[in-house]
Amino acid sequence: MIYLLNRHVLIFQTITDASIRNISMRCLNLRQLCVSKCSELTDQTLIALANYNPLLSTLEVAGCHQFTDIGFQSLGKVSAL
């Protein structure tokens, strides 16, 4: 499940790294995102968010067990998180 916590809420049954990358590239002013329970996501999601969404200040990732320190470090280098 994914929520864009701004003006719009999107709910997906299955979300992939490619889906997040596409959202990231099109929502450059993204500030809040919940990808909790999206267990298919990997560090590629975090890297995409780091590359395209420097205004991101809230990211919920409960249940995303494939994320590692490498992905979180990429966010820490460029984002307000």
C-alpha positions, 0 to 999 in steps of 0.5 A: 500500500502506498499513500502520497500524503499531500493533496492526493492519496493513491492506494496500490495493491502492489508497488515496485521500485520502478513505480516509485521511481516513476512517481518520484520523477513526476512529483518533484515537490513530494514532501511526505510518503508512506510505503509501509507494508510494501515489502517488494521495495528495495534500496532502489526506491530510497535512491530514487527518492534521494535523487528526485525528491529533495523536499521529502521530509516524512517517509514511513517505511514500516514493514519494508524489510529489504531496505538497508543502510545503503538506501537510507544513507543515500537519503541522508545525503540529499534530503530533509529526512 
